[in-house]
Amino acid sequence: MLSILLGHTVSLIDKYAFESRSRSGCSNSDYQLCQTECCGRFGVEDDELLDFYFDPTDLTRHIFIGHDVSCPFCGKQGWNFIEIDDFAEMPAEWRWAAPRDLRERL
């Protein structure tokens, strides 16, 4: 598990690495690696803009989760996700977005 900094868990997603690829986000955006509860797939949530990125190779593929939308992976209505804060659980396809110090541990 990542260390806690002033009561906040440090994200597995590096803001600058993610935004340089996605060309989106805003100054208040923070990103969290998430796993869907319905099908166990991974994506990244922008907690400010309420976008959910579901394709690590094409960040133009995202949905707005501020409305009732189905899971982008399995289509389930009323889906939810949990935030992942353990680097060991981070899938290889999303590791490019991890902070450099975590990537260098590999």
C-alpha positions in Angstrom: 0.0 0.0 0.0 1.2 3.5 -0.7 2.0 5.9 2.1 -0.5 8.3 3.4 0.4 12.0 3.0 -1.5 14.5 5.2 -4.5 12.1 5.5 -4.6 11.3 1.7 -3.4 8.2 0.0 -0.9 8.9 -2.8 -2.5 7.9 -6.1 -1.1 5.1 -8.3 -1.7 7.4 -11.3 0.8 10.2 -11.9 -1.2 13.3 -12.9 1.4 14.7 -15.3 2.1 11.4 -17.1 -1.6 10.7 -17.5 -2.5 14.2 -18.7 0.4 14.3 -21.2 -1.1 11.2 -22.9 -4.8 12.1 -22.5 -4.5 15.8 -23.3 -7.4 16.3 -20.9 -8.0 17.0 -17.3 -8.0 20.3 -15.4 -5.9 21.9 -12.7 -8.1 20.2 -10.0 -8.2 16.8 -11.6 -6.8 13.9 -9.6 -6.7 10.4 -11.0 -7.4 7.1 -9.3 -6.9 3.5 -10.6 -10.2 1.7 -10.2 -11.5 -1.8 -10.6 -15.1 -2.4 -11.5 -17.1 -4.5 -9.1 -19.2 -6.0 -11.8 -16.6 -7.6 -14.0 -13.2 -6.8 -12.3 -11.8 -4.7 -15.1 -9.6 -1.7 -14.5 -9.9 2.0 -15.5 -8.9 5.4 -14.4 -11.3 7.9 -12.8 -10.8 11.7 -13.1 -12.5 12.7 -9.8 -12.9 16.3 -10.8 -14.3 16.0 -14.3 -16.0 12.6 -13.6 -14.5 10.9 -16.6 -13.7 7.2 -16.5 -11.0 6.1 -18.9 -11.3 2.4 -19.8 -8.7 1.9 -22.6 -5.0 2.3 -21.5 -3.9 2.5 -25.1 -6.5 5.0 -26.3 -7.4 7.7 -23.8 -9.9 9.2 -26.1 -12.1 6.3 -25.0 -13.7 7.5 -21.8 -17.2 8.0 -20.4 -18.8 10.7 -18.2 -19.8 9.0 -15.0 -21.9 11.9 -13.7 -24.9 10.3 -15.3 -26.3 6.8 -15.1 -24.2 4.9 -17.6 -23.6 1.3 -18.1 -20.2 -0.3 -17.5 -18.0 0.3 -20.5 -16.6 -3.3 -20.3 -19.6 -5.5 -19.6 -22.6 -3.2 -20.1 -24.0 -3.7 -16.5 -26.4 -0.9 -15.4 -25.9 0.4 -11.9 -22.2 -0.6 -11.8 -19.7 0.7 -9.3 -15.9 0.6 -8.8 -13.4 0.6 -6.0 -10.2 2.6 -5.9 -7.0 0.5 -6.0 -4.0 1.8 -4.0 -1.7 -1.2 -4.1 0.8 -1.2 -6.9 1.0 -5.0 -6.9 -2.7 -5.0 -8.0 -2.0 -2.5 -10.9 -2.3 -4.3 -14.3 0.7 -4.0 -16.6 -1.2 -2.1 -19.2 -1.8 0.8 -16.8 1.7 0.9 -15.3 2.9 3.5 -17.8 0.8 6.0 -15.8 2.3 5.1 -12.4 4.7 7.5 -10.6 8.2 7.1 -11.8 9.5 5.8 -8.5 7.0 2.9 -8.6 7.8 2.1 -12.2 11.5 2.0 -11.5 11.0 -0.7 -8.8 10.2 -3.3 -11.5 
